[in-house]
């Protein structure tokens, strides 16, 4: 049962890595950046929960994204002691391009599925991991 989802994921991941190499984004960096872009102000606890990351692993990833000028920390509006992550203009530009590439890849990979099959596949996979 685990072979087919894993094989599909590896097939997509191989092309994903190749296509996103020019952007210098690993899959987890892409996911974290996408979340920060779409949910400005997200904090480290929320990112750890969303991606099942240990905080020490997230720290290095965040430092890397910050040093590249892709994200910045800003005080949360409701609690100035809390910090949220926001994409910089450079980070937003990068992610617009990277997300377009990722979307094109995904659409190409699922093109042979009907809309109903796509929905069923997603629903079935989510039943396994949610």
Secondary structure, DSSP 8 states (H G I E B T S, - for coil): -HHHHHHHHHHHHHHHHHHHGGGT--HHHHHHHHHHHHSTTB-HHHHHHHHT--HHHHHHHHHHHHHTTSEEEEEETTEEEEEEEEE-HHHHHHHHHHHHHHHHHHHHHTTTS-HHHHHHHHHHHHHHH-
